[in-house]
Amino acid sequence: MRIGLISAPWIPVPPPGYGGTERVVDSLARGFAAAGHDVLLAAPSDSSCPVPLAPGMRPSEPADMGLALSELSHIIRAYDGMRDVDIIHDHTMSGPLYAHRPAGIPVVTTIHIRLARQAADLYRAIGQTTSIIAISRDQVSRLPELPVAKVIHHGMDVASVPVGKGDGGYLCFLGRLSPDKGILEAIHIARAAGIPLRVSARIQGSEEQGYFDDVIRPALGPDVEFMGQLSDAEKYELVGGAVAFLNPIQWPEPFGLVMIEALATGTPVVGTPAGAAPEIVEHGVTGYLGGVDQLAGFVAEAAGLSREACRASAEQRFSSARMVADHLALYGQILRGPDR
């Protein structure tokens, strides 16, 4: 197959730091190429993913993140370069509604966000002309009438992640510095469990900076170390050394790549059962899920779980190979048509 992949304009593929969607696009591109398919990637021109880049792409624009004009101009260039492929997988939000898509080439899109009211309106319209992939069953449950072609859980290159020993004597938290990620709850849980906490989080924009200054910084202390944003190697060393990974998420997150990253290092997850968490964490096997007031009590139990089982779950259920195979099967089905 000749497969076109479209990513957003704001972060290179793969991302230098935070960028969950860009990590998924990178894994797909590499996996498709390794399987013998021709891949054309429409992403910022400073991307380093080792597949051909669509012509006319511009450098990443992190300062413009979320701006409609930035995304729309990127989409126009992306589709202009996608006229000689068999299928296009568009990972942007507005791209599938572009009126001048190349005729006769089927388009697939993945819902990477929560299906809130405005997003539901968007994807209802998209579903009229585009095959939709959801990333969790929980995400689909938010809009059951939406025509979803397939639910495909994210995957990652588990083999590239070193297995940690969990012997650091600390808990860890990893994610954006946003209230709905549960960073304040993680601090309270670690203190209630009597175990030091190490936090790696990026601060993006004035709103997150204000939240850090007003809420999180005053909550820090000798038992809570804020480490900022780490490189991948530093991140995996941090998570791999932790007794458990805290994920007291406060919103129905559609997936949660950080949880499979933790499992890949062999570290069990202790968190709330919000969003897709129950589809990732096997309660009592690879972690524990419960209300925030229960999680401190689960920490000691999580420390006794098999790190080998955590790693095996990541390898068997959340590998990039499985994710790539699921996508290729769906592409083939779409290209063959509904009656074949």
Secondary structure, DSSP 8 states (H G I E B T S, - for coil): -EEEEE--SSS-SS-SSS-HHHHHHHHHHHHHHHTT-EEEEES-TT---SS-B-TT-----GGGTT-HHHHHHHHHHHHHT-TT-SEEEE-SSSGGG-TT--TT--EEEE--S---HHHHHHHHHHTTTSEEEES-HHHHHTSTTS--SEE----B-GGGS------SS-EEEEEES-GGGTHHHHHHHHHHHT--EEEEEE--HHHHHHHIIIIIHHH-BTTEEE--S--HHHHHHHHHT-S-EEE---S--S--HHHHHHHHTT--EEE---TTHHHH--BTTTEEE--HHHHHHHHHHHHTS-HHHHHHHHHHHSBHHHHHHHHHHHHHHHHH-TT-
